[in-house]
Amino acid sequence: MLIDQSGQCVYCQCDITGGFHIDHILPVSRGGSSNIENLQLLCPFCNLSKGAKTHEEFLIKRNS
């Protein structure tokens, strides 16, 4: 996943090669799975900001 994302956070594109959080695109609490297709690597700041929001909800909140 780190190579697929070019070592960058999905949301802010910062370098995450020094540390990252594994995020569920659709949170488990909202019916998401832990399959690789539902996972993405985020910097700690973006992951903690996203919380239990879906990918779409986080993008809307971040861009508002």
PDB file of N, CA, C and O in Angstrom:
ATOM      1  N   MET A   1       0.823  -1.194   0.000  1.00  0.00           N
ATOM      2  CA  MET A   1       0.000   0.000   0.000  1.00  0.00           C
ATOM      3  C   MET A   1       0.868   1.260   0.000  1.00  0.00           C
ATOM      4  O   MET A   1       0.565   2.231  -0.692  1.00  0.00           O
ATOM      5  N   LEU A   2       1.943   1.233   0.777  1.00  0.00           N
ATOM      6  CA  LEU A   2       2.817   2.403   0.846  1.00  0.00           C
ATOM      7  C   LEU A   2       3.405   2.718  -0.523  1.00  0.00           C
ATOM      8  O   LEU A   2       3.497   3.884  -0.908  1.00  0.00           O
ATOM      9  N   ILE A   3       3.798   1.697  -1.249  1.00  0.00           N
ATOM     10  CA  ILE A   3       4.341   1.899  -2.599  1.00  0.00           C
ATOM     11  C   ILE A   3       3.242   2.378  -3.539  1.00  0.00           C
ATOM     12  O   ILE A   3       3.462   3.294  -4.332  1.00  0.00           O
ATOM     13  N   ASP A   4       2.058   1.767  -3.459  1.00  0.00           N
ATOM     14  CA  ASP A   4       0.934   2.172  -4.312  1.00  0.00           C
ATOM     15  C   ASP A   4       0.573   3.638  -4.115  1.00  0.00           C
ATOM     16  O   ASP A   4       0.163   4.309  -5.062  1.00  0.00           O
ATOM     17  N   GLN A   5       0.723   4.138  -2.895  1.00  0.00           N
ATOM     18  CA  GLN A   5       0.397   5.533  -2.587  1.00  0.00           C
ATOM     19  C   GLN A   5       1.614   6.442  -2.714  1.00  0.00           C
ATOM     20  O   GLN A   5       1.554   7.606  -2.318  1.00  0.00           O
ATOM     21  N   SER A   6       2.700   5.941  -3.251  1.00  0.00           N
ATOM     22  CA  SER A   6       3.943   6.711  -3.432  1.00  0.00           C
ATOM     23  C   SER A   6       4.443   7.317  -2.127  1.00  0.00           C
ATOM     24  O   SER A   6       5.055   8.385  -2.130  1.00  0.00           O
ATOM     25  N   GLY A   7       4.183   6.635  -1.008  1.00  0.00           N
ATOM     26  CA  GLY A   7       4.654   7.111   0.286  1.00  0.00           C
ATOM     27  C   GLY A   7       3.962   8.363   0.768  1.00  0.00           C
ATOM     28  O   GLY A   7       4.505   9.093   1.597  1.00  0.00           O
ATOM     29  N   GLN A   8       2.749   8.625   0.254  1.00  0.00           N
ATOM     30  CA  GLN A   8       2.037   9.856   0.599  1.00  0.00           C
ATOM     31  C   GLN A   8       0.675   9.574   1.222  1.00  0.00           C
ATOM     32  O   GLN A   8       0.030   8.572   0.914  1.00  0.00           O
ATOM     33  N   CYS A   9       0.252  10.473   2.099  1.00  0.00           N
ATOM     34  CA  CYS A   9      -1.093  10.440   2.673  1.00  0.00           C
ATOM     35  C   CYS A   9      -2.108  10.658   1.548  1.00  0.00           C
ATOM     36  O   CYS A   9      -1.912  11.514   0.686  1.00  0.00           O
ATOM     37  N   VAL A  10      -3.177   9.890   1.561  1.00  0.00           N
ATOM     38  CA  VAL A  10      -4.219  10.005   0.534  1.00  0.00           C
ATOM     39  C   VAL A  10      -4.798  11.416   0.486  1.00  0.00           C
ATOM     40  O   VAL A  10      -5.083  11.925  -0.599  1.00  0.00           O
ATOM     41  N   TYR A  11      -4.978  12.056   1.639  1.00  0.00           N
ATOM     42  CA  TYR A  11      -5.678  13.338   1.683  1.00  0.00           C
ATOM     43  C   TYR A  11      -4.777  14.560   1.534  1.00  0.00           C
ATOM     44  O   TYR A  11      -5.078  15.447   0.736  1.00  0.00           O
ATOM     45  N   CYS A  12      -3.683  14.624   2.280  1.00  0.00           N
ATOM     46  CA  CYS A  12      -2.861  15.851   2.242  1.00  0.00           C
ATOM     47  C   CYS A  12      -1.568  15.683   1.443  1.00  0.00           C
ATOM     48  O   CYS A  12      -0.822  16.645   1.262  1.00  0.00           O
ATOM     49  N   GLN A  13      -1.303  14.479   0.970  1.00  0.00           N
ATOM     50  CA  GLN A  13      -0.122  14.150   0.176  1.00  0.00           C
ATOM     51  C   GLN A  13       1.206  14.378   0.898  1.00  0.00           C
ATOM     52  O   GLN A  13       2.247  14.480   0.248  1.00  0.00           O
ATOM     53  N   CYS A  14       1.187  14.459   2.236  1.00  0.00           N
ATOM     54  CA  CYS A  14       2.459  14.588   2.956  1.00  0.00           C
ATOM     55  C   CYS A  14       3.176  13.238   2.955  1.00  0.00           C
ATOM     56  O   CYS A  14       2.559  12.198   2.725  1.00  0.00           O
ATOM     57  N   ASP A  15       4.467  13.264   3.209  1.00  0.00           N
ATOM     58  CA  ASP A  15       5.296  12.058   3.256  1.00  0.00           C
ATOM     59  C   ASP A  15       4.934  11.251   4.505  1.00  0.00           C
ATOM     60  O   ASP A  15       4.984  11.768   5.621  1.00  0.00           O
ATOM     61  N   ILE A  16       4.570   9.984   4.308  1.00  0.00           N
ATOM     62  CA  ILE A  16       4.210   9.136   5.448  1.00  0.00           C
ATOM     63  C   ILE A  16       5.195   7.980   5.635  1.00  0.00           C
ATOM     64  O   ILE A  16       4.903   7.024   6.355  1.00  0.00           O
ATOM     65  N   THR A  17       6.353   8.067   4.991  1.00  0.00           N
ATOM     66  CA  THR A  17       7.311   6.965   5.107  1.00  0.00           C
ATOM     67  C   THR A  17       7.865   6.834   6.527  1.00  0.00           C
ATOM     68  O   THR A  17       8.367   5.771   6.893  1.00  0.00           O
ATOM     69  N   GLY A  18       7.782   7.888   7.325  1.00  0.00           N
ATOM     70  CA  GLY A  18       8.258   7.840   8.706  1.00  0.00           C
ATOM     71  C   GLY A  18       7.216   7.357   9.694  1.00  0.00           C
ATOM     72  O   GLY A  18       7.545   7.080  10.847  1.00  0.00           O
ATOM     73  N   GLY A  19       5.975   7.251   9.272  1.00  0.00           N
ATOM     74  CA  GLY A  19       4.904   6.788  10.149  1.00  0.00           C
ATOM     75  C   GLY A  19       3.546   7.099   9.557  1.00  0.00           C
ATOM     76  O   GLY A  19       3.346   8.153   8.954  1.00  0.00           O
ATOM     77  N   PHE A  20       2.623   6.183   9.731  1.00  0.00           N
ATOM     78  CA  PHE A  20       1.287   6.350   9.161  1.00  0.00           C
ATOM     79  C   PHE A  20       0.267   5.569   9.967  1.00  0.00           C
ATOM     80  O   PHE A  20       0.621   4.716  10.781  1.00  0.00           O
ATOM     81  N   HIS A  21      -1.002   5.870   9.734  1.00  0.00           N
ATOM     82  CA  HIS A  21      -2.120   5.119  10.298  1.00  0.00           C
ATOM     83  C   HIS A  21      -2.798   4.371   9.162  1.00  0.00           C
ATOM     84  O   HIS A  21      -2.876   4.876   8.042  1.00  0.00           O
ATOM     85  N   ILE A  22      -3.288   3.173   9.445  1.00  0.00           N
ATOM     86  CA  ILE A  22      -4.088   2.424   8.477  1.00  0.00           C
ATOM     87  C   ILE A  22      -5.543   2.791   8.731  1.00  0.00           C
ATOM     88  O   ILE A  22      -6.057   2.595   9.832  1.00  0.00           O
ATOM     89  N   ASP A  23      -6.199   3.319   7.715  1.00  0.00           N
ATOM     90  CA  ASP A  23      -7.574   3.816   7.830  1.00  0.00           C
ATOM     91  C   ASP A  23      -8.522   2.943   7.022  1.00  0.00           C
ATOM     92  O   ASP A  23      -8.169   2.433   5.959  1.00  0.00           O
ATOM     93  N   HIS A  24      -9.732   2.780   7.548  1.00  0.00           N
ATOM     94  CA  HIS A  24     -10.806   2.114   6.804  1.00  0.00           C
ATOM     95  C   HIS A  24     -11.537   3.189   5.997  1.00  0.00           C
ATOM     96  O   HIS A  24     -12.048   4.148   6.575  1.00  0.00           O
ATOM     97  N   ILE A  25     -11.591   3.045   4.690  1.00  0.00           N
ATOM     98  CA  ILE A  25     -12.280   4.009   3.826  1.00  0.00           C
ATOM     99  C   ILE A  25     -13.740   4.113   4.255  1.00  0.00           C
ATOM    100  O   ILE A  25     -14.245   5.212   4.484  1.00  0.00           O
ATOM    101  N   LEU A  26     -14.413   2.977   4.362  1.00  0.00           N
ATOM    102  CA  LEU A  26     -15.740   2.904   4.978  1.00  0.00           C
ATOM    103  C   LEU A  26     -15.504   2.323   6.363  1.00  0.00           C
ATOM    104  O   LEU A  26     -15.152   1.150   6.487  1.00  0.00           O
ATOM    105  N   PRO A  27     -15.692   3.130   7.412  1.00  0.00           N
ATOM    106  CA  PRO A  27     -15.379   2.669   8.761  1.00  0.00           C
ATOM    107  C   PRO A  27     -16.085   1.360   9.126  1.00  0.00           C
ATOM    108  O   PRO A  27     -17.211   1.107   8.699  1.00  0.00           O
ATOM    109  N   VAL A  28     -15.408   0.543   9.917  1.00  0.00           N
ATOM    110  CA  VAL A  28     -15.980  -0.723  10.381  1.00  0.00           C
ATOM    111  C   VAL A  28     -17.289  -0.454  11.117  1.00  0.00           C
ATOM    112  O   VAL A  28     -18.240  -1.226  10.994  1.00  0.00           O
ATOM    113  N   SER A  29     -17.343   0.629  11.875  1.00  0.00           N
ATOM    114  CA  SER A  29     -18.560   0.975  12.622  1.00  0.00           C
ATOM    115  C   SER A  29     -19.732   1.309  11.707  1.00  0.00           C
ATOM    116  O   SER A  29     -20.875   1.386  12.159  1.00  0.00           O
ATOM    117  N   ARG A  30     -19.451   1.506  10.430  1.00  0.00           N
ATOM    118  CA  ARG A  30     -20.497   1.836   9.458  1.00  0.00           C
ATOM    119  C   ARG A  30     -20.661   0.727   8.424  1.00  0.00           C
ATOM    120  O   ARG A  30     -21.235   0.946   7.356  1.00  0.00           O
ATOM    121  N   GLY A  31     -20.155  -0.464   8.745  1.00  0.00           N
ATOM    122  CA  GLY A  31     -20.334  -1.617   7.870  1.00  0.00           C
ATOM    123  C   GLY A  31     -19.144  -1.964   7.001  1.00  0.00           C
ATOM    124  O   GLY A  31     -19.221  -2.896   6.201  1.00  0.00           O
ATOM    125  N   GLY A  32     -18.045  -1.238   7.135  1.00  0.00           N
ATOM    126  CA  GLY A  32     -16.861  -1.502   6.325  1.00  0.00           C
ATOM    127  C   GLY A  32     -16.107  -2.736   6.794  1.00  0.00           C
ATOM    128  O   GLY A  32     -16.250  -3.175   7.936  1.00  0.00           O
ATOM    129  N   SER A  33     -15.315  -3.279   5.908  1.00  0.00           N
ATOM    130  CA  SER A  33     -14.529  -4.475   6.219  1.00  0.00           C
ATOM    131  C   SER A  33     -13.057  -4.099   6.385  1.00  0.00           C
ATOM    132  O   SER A  33     -12.655  -2.957   6.160  1.00  0.00           O
ATOM    133  N   SER A  34     -12.278  -5.087   6.782  1.00  0.00           N
ATOM    134  CA  SER A  34     -10.829  -4.890   6.878  1.00  0.00           C
ATOM    135  C   SER A  34     -10.109  -5.470   5.668  1.00  0.00           C
ATOM    136  O   SER A  34      -8.907  -5.729   5.726  1.00  0.00           O
ATOM    137  N   ASN A  35     -10.832  -5.675   4.581  1.00  0.00           N
ATOM    138  CA  ASN A  35     -10.214  -6.119   3.333  1.00  0.00           C
ATOM    139  C   ASN A  35      -9.325  -5.013   2.787  1.00  0.00           C
ATOM    140  O   ASN A  35      -9.601  -3.832   2.998  1.00  0.00           O
ATOM    141  N   ILE A  36      -8.271  -5.384   2.095  1.00  0.00           N
ATOM    142  CA  ILE A  36      -7.302  -4.420   1.559  1.00  0.00           C
ATOM    143  C   ILE A  36      -7.973  -3.352   0.701  1.00  0.00           C
ATOM    144  O   ILE A  36      -7.515  -2.210   0.662  1.00  0.00           O
ATOM    145  N   GLU A  37      -9.053  -3.715   0.015  1.00  0.00           N
ATOM    146  CA  GLU A  37      -9.750  -2.753  -0.851  1.00  0.00           C
ATOM    147  C   GLU A  37     -10.394  -1.623  -0.051  1.00  0.00           C
ATOM    148  O   GLU A  37     -10.698  -0.569  -0.611  1.00  0.00           O
ATOM    149  N   ASN A  38     -10.607  -1.827   1.254  1.00  0.00           N
ATOM    150  CA  ASN A  38     -11.239  -0.820   2.101  1.00  0.00           C
ATOM    151  C   ASN A  38     -10.220  -0.116   3.003  1.00  0.00           C
ATOM    152  O   ASN A  38     -10.605   0.590   3.935  1.00  0.00           O
ATOM    153  N   LEU A  39      -8.947  -0.300   2.737  1.00  0.00           N
ATOM    154  CA  LEU A  39      -7.912   0.304   3.575  1.00  0.00           C
ATOM    155  C   LEU A  39      -7.104   1.324   2.791  1.00  0.00           C
ATOM    156  O   LEU A  39      -6.907   1.193   1.583  1.00  0.00           O
ATOM    157  N   GLN A  40      -6.641   2.341   3.504  1.00  0.00           N
ATOM    158  CA  GLN A  40      -5.758   3.352   2.923  1.00  0.00           C
ATOM    159  C   GLN A  40      -4.824   3.828   4.021  1.00  0.00           C
ATOM    160  O   GLN A  40      -5.135   3.712   5.207  1.00  0.00           O
ATOM    161  N   LEU A  41      -3.684   4.360   3.624  1.00  0.00           N
ATOM    162  CA  LEU A  41      -2.706   4.865   4.577  1.00  0.00           C
ATOM    163  C   LEU A  41      -2.834   6.377   4.670  1.00  0.00           C
ATOM    164  O   LEU A  41      -2.857   7.079   3.660  1.00  0.00           O
ATOM    165  N   LEU A  42      -2.918   6.862   5.905  1.00  0.00           N
ATOM    166  CA  LEU A  42      -3.050   8.299   6.146  1.00  0.00           C
ATOM    167  C   LEU A  42      -1.992   8.756   7.135  1.00  0.00           C
ATOM    168  O   LEU A  42      -1.480   7.962   7.924  1.00  0.00           O
ATOM    169  N   CYS A  43      -1.670  10.037   7.086  1.00  0.00           N
ATOM    170  CA  CYS A  43      -0.834  10.606   8.135  1.00  0.00           C
ATOM    171  C   CYS A  43      -1.681  10.624   9.415  1.00  0.00           C
ATOM    172  O   CYS A  43      -2.910  10.642   9.336  1.00  0.00           O
ATOM    173  N   PRO A  44      -1.049  10.619  10.576  1.00  0.00           N
ATOM    174  CA  PRO A  44      -1.823  10.615  11.817  1.00  0.00           C
ATOM    175  C   PRO A  44      -2.818  11.774  11.909  1.00  0.00           C
ATOM    176  O   PRO A  44      -3.939  11.576  12.377  1.00  0.00           O
ATOM    177  N   PHE A  45      -2.437  12.969  11.476  1.00  0.00           N
ATOM    178  CA  PHE A  45      -3.335  14.122  11.561  1.00  0.00           C
ATOM    179  C   PHE A  45      -4.617  13.890  10.763  1.00  0.00           C
ATOM    180  O   PHE A  45      -5.715  14.104  11.278  1.00  0.00           O
ATOM    181  N   CYS A  46      -4.484  13.456   9.511  1.00  0.00           N
ATOM    182  CA  CYS A  46      -5.674  13.233   8.680  1.00  0.00           C
ATOM    183  C   CYS A  46      -6.527  12.098   9.230  1.00  0.00           C
ATOM    184  O   CYS A  46      -7.754  12.190   9.221  1.00  0.00           O
ATOM    185  N   ASN A  47      -5.890  11.023   9.711  1.00  0.00           N
ATOM    186  CA  ASN A  47      -6.670   9.909  10.238  1.00  0.00           C
ATOM    187  C   ASN A  47      -7.457  10.320  11.476  1.00  0.00           C
ATOM    188  O   ASN A  47      -8.631   9.974  11.606  1.00  0.00           O
ATOM    189  N   LEU A  48      -6.827  11.052  12.379  1.00  0.00           N
ATOM    190  CA  LEU A  48      -7.535  11.485  13.583  1.00  0.00           C
ATOM    191  C   LEU A  48      -8.618  12.500  13.245  1.00  0.00           C
ATOM    192  O   LEU A  48      -9.654  12.538  13.910  1.00  0.00           O
ATOM    193  N   SER A  49      -8.399  13.319  12.230  1.00  0.00           N
ATOM    194  CA  SER A  49      -9.418  14.282  11.790  1.00  0.00           C
ATOM    195  C   SER A  49     -10.591  13.577  11.126  1.00  0.00           C
ATOM    196  O   SER A  49     -11.737  14.000  11.276  1.00  0.00           O
ATOM    197  N   LYS A  50     -10.313  12.507  10.395  1.00  0.00           N
ATOM    198  CA  LYS A  50     -11.362  11.767   9.684  1.00  0.00           C
ATOM    199  C   LYS A  50     -12.273  11.036  10.652  1.00  0.00           C
ATOM    200  O   LYS A  50     -13.488  11.012  10.456  1.00  0.00           O
ATOM    201  N   GLY A  51     -11.712  10.443  11.686  1.00  0.00           N
ATOM    202  CA  GLY A  51     -12.519   9.707  12.658  1.00  0.00           C
ATOM    203  C   GLY A  51     -13.351   8.625  11.986  1.00  0.00           C
ATOM    204  O   GLY A  51     -12.820   7.828  11.212  1.00  0.00           O
ATOM    205  N   ALA A  52     -14.655   8.587  12.273  1.00  0.00           N
ATOM    206  CA  ALA A  52     -15.564   7.567  11.723  1.00  0.00           C
ATOM    207  C   ALA A  52     -16.325   8.063  10.496  1.00  0.00           C
ATOM    208  O   ALA A  52     -17.363   7.507  10.136  1.00  0.00           O
ATOM    209  N   LYS A  53     -15.803   9.114   9.855  1.00  0.00           N
ATOM    210  CA  LYS A  53     -16.447   9.605   8.630  1.00  0.00           C
ATOM    211  C   LYS A  53     -16.082   8.699   7.458  1.00  0.00           C
ATOM    212  O   LYS A  53     -15.027   8.066   7.454  1.00  0.00           O
ATOM    213  N   THR A  54     -16.966   8.645   6.467  1.00  0.00           N
ATOM    214  CA  THR A  54     -16.626   7.947   5.233  1.00  0.00           C
ATOM    215  C   THR A  54     -15.653   8.825   4.450  1.00  0.00           C
ATOM    216  O   THR A  54     -15.454   9.995   4.778  1.00  0.00           O
ATOM    217  N   HIS A  55     -15.062   8.255   3.431  1.00  0.00           N
ATOM    218  CA  HIS A  55     -14.157   8.999   2.554  1.00  0.00           C
ATOM    219  C   HIS A  55     -14.854  10.246   2.009  1.00  0.00           C
ATOM    220  O   HIS A  55     -14.295  11.342   2.038  1.00  0.00           O
ATOM    221  N   GLU A  56     -16.076  10.067   1.512  1.00  0.00           N
ATOM    222  CA  GLU A  56     -16.823  11.182   0.918  1.00  0.00           C
ATOM    223  C   GLU A  56     -17.163  12.245   1.955  1.00  0.00           C
ATOM    224  O   GLU A  56     -17.036  13.438   1.682  1.00  0.00           O
ATOM    225  N   GLU A  57     -17.597  11.824   3.148  1.00  0.00           N
ATOM    226  CA  GLU A  57     -17.937  12.777   4.208  1.00  0.00           C
ATOM    227  C   GLU A  57     -16.719  13.593   4.624  1.00  0.00           C
ATOM    228  O   GLU A  57     -16.825  14.798   4.855  1.00  0.00           O
ATOM    229  N   PHE A  58     -15.567  12.945   4.719  1.00  0.00           N
ATOM    230  CA  PHE A  58     -14.358  13.658   5.109  1.00  0.00           C
ATOM    231  C   PHE A  58     -13.955  14.676   4.054  1.00  0.00           C
ATOM    232  O   PHE A  58     -13.569  15.796   4.389  1.00  0.00           O
ATOM    233  N   LEU A  59     -14.041  14.300   2.786  1.00  0.00           N
ATOM    234  CA  LEU A  59     -13.693  15.242   1.718  1.00  0.00           C
ATOM    235  C   LEU A  59     -14.614  16.452   1.731  1.00  0.00           C
ATOM    236  O   LEU A  59     -14.155  17.579   1.548  1.00  0.00           O
ATOM    237  N   ILE A  60     -15.901  16.236   1.944  1.00  0.00           N
ATOM    238  CA  ILE A  60     -16.860  17.346   1.994  1.00  0.00           C
ATOM    239  C   ILE A  60     -16.528  18.264   3.162  1.00  0.00           C
ATOM    240  O   ILE A  60     -16.479  19.483   2.993  1.00  0.00           O
ATOM    241  N   LYS A  61     -16.299  17.696   4.350  1.00  0.00           N
ATOM    242  CA  LYS A  61     -15.993  18.506   5.532  1.00  0.00           C
ATOM    243  C   LYS A  61     -14.675  19.253   5.352  1.00  0.00           C
ATOM    244  O   LYS A  61     -14.572  20.429   5.698  1.00  0.00           O
ATOM    245  N   ARG A  62     -13.675  18.574   4.814  1.00  0.00           N
ATOM    246  CA  ARG A  62     -12.356  19.187   4.632  1.00  0.00           C
ATOM    247  C   ARG A  62     -12.399  20.338   3.636  1.00  0.00           C
ATOM    248  O   ARG A  62     -11.684  21.327   3.799  1.00  0.00           O
ATOM    249  N   ASN A  63     -13.222  20.217   2.620  1.00  0.00           N
ATOM    250  CA  ASN A  63     -13.279  21.230   1.567  1.00  0.00           C
ATOM    251  C   ASN A  63     -14.310  22.320   1.821  1.00  0.00           C
ATOM    252  O   ASN A  63     -14.485  23.207   0.985  1.00  0.00           O
ATOM    253  N   SER A  64     -14.997  22.268   2.962  1.00  0.00           N
ATOM    254  CA  SER A  64     -16.022  23.298   3.231  1.00  0.00           C
ATOM    255  C   SER A  64     -15.460  24.443   4.040  1.00  0.00           C
ATOM    256  O   SER A  64     -16.181  25.390   4.353  1.00  0.00           O
TER     257      SER A  64
END
